[in-house]
Amino acid sequence: MQETFMLPKEIDHTGNIELLNCSLLAIFSSAKCPASLILNTYDYAKEIRDGEMGVISGFHSPAEREVLEVLLKGKSACTGGIGRQGY
């Protein structure tokens, strides 16, 4: 059986909601991730931190937090979201 979801009429937010209209790269990772992948992700974050593309993530896992630390040193737009399942 397929579930259907109703989109909210309003979104609670803090900051510039217009960032959601920009090109965004989604970063997500398991909490348990091999160190080699975290290092690759860290290196990629350094490459894109001053670019035009923004990044969207929950920034919860270790790899996501590493990316956030790198991005905050650059000019790239970052958006964070707290995912909540509606019941």
C-alpha positions as CSV (number, residue, x, y, z in Angstrom):
1,M,0.0,0.0,0.0
2,Q,1.4,3.4,-1.0
3,E,1.4,6.1,1.6
4,T,0.6,9.7,0.6
5,F,2.0,12.7,2.4
6,M,0.5,16.2,2.7
7,L,3.0,19.0,2.3
8,P,2.8,21.7,4.9
9,K,1.4,25.1,3.9
10,E,4.2,26.7,5.9
11,I,7.7,25.7,6.8
12,D,9.3,26.8,10.1
13,H,12.7,28.1,9.4
14,T,15.5,30.3,10.6
15,G,17.7,32.3,8.3
16,N,17.4,32.9,4.5
17,I,14.8,30.5,3.1
18,E,15.8,31.7,-0.4
19,L,18.8,29.4,-0.2
20,L,16.4,26.6,-1.0
21,N,16.0,28.1,-4.5
22,C,19.8,27.7,-5.2
23,S,21.6,24.7,-6.6
24,L,22.2,22.4,-3.6
25,L,24.3,19.3,-3.1
26,A,22.8,16.9,-0.6
27,I,25.3,15.4,1.8
28,F,24.2,12.4,3.9
29,S,26.1,9.6,5.6
30,S,25.6,6.7,7.9
31,A,26.8,7.2,11.5
32,K,29.1,4.3,10.9
33,C,31.2,5.1,7.9
34,P,34.7,4.0,6.9
35,A,37.4,6.6,7.6
36,S,38.5,6.5,4.0
37,L,35.1,7.8,2.9
38,I,35.2,10.5,5.6
39,L,38.6,11.7,4.3
40,N,37.3,11.7,0.7
41,T,34.3,13.7,1.7
42,Y,36.5,16.1,3.7
43,D,38.7,16.6,0.6
44,Y,35.7,17.2,-1.6
45,A,34.2,19.7,0.8
46,K,37.5,21.7,0.6
47,E,37.1,21.8,-3.2
48,I,33.5,23.1,-3.1
49,R,33.5,25.4,-0.1
50,D,34.1,28.6,-2.0
51,G,32.0,27.6,-5.0
52,E,28.5,28.6,-6.2
53,M,26.8,25.4,-5.1
54,G,25.2,25.2,-1.7
55,V,25.1,22.2,0.5
56,I,22.0,20.8,2.3
57,S,22.3,18.2,5.1
58,G,21.2,17.3,8.6
59,F,24.9,17.5,9.7
60,H,24.3,14.7,12.2
61,S,26.8,12.0,11.4
62,P,30.6,12.3,11.9
63,A,31.2,12.7,8.1
64,E,28.4,15.3,7.8
65,R,29.9,17.3,10.7
66,E,33.3,17.2,9.1
67,V,31.8,18.6,5.9
68,L,30.1,21.4,7.9
69,E,33.3,22.4,9.7
70,V,35.1,22.7,6.3
71,L,32.2,24.6,4.6
72,L,31.9,27.1,7.4
73,K,35.4,28.3,6.6
74,G,34.4,29.1,3.0
75,K,31.7,31.1,1.1
76,S,29.4,28.2,0.2
77,A,25.9,28.4,1.4
78,C,24.9,25.7,4.0
79,T,21.4,24.7,4.9
80,G,20.6,22.3,7.7
81,G,17.4,20.4,8.3
82,I,16.0,18.4,11.1
83,G,14.2,15.5,9.6
84,R,11.1,14.5,11.4
85,Q,8.7,11.8,10.3
86,G,5.1,12.9,10.6
87,Y,2.7,10.6,12.4
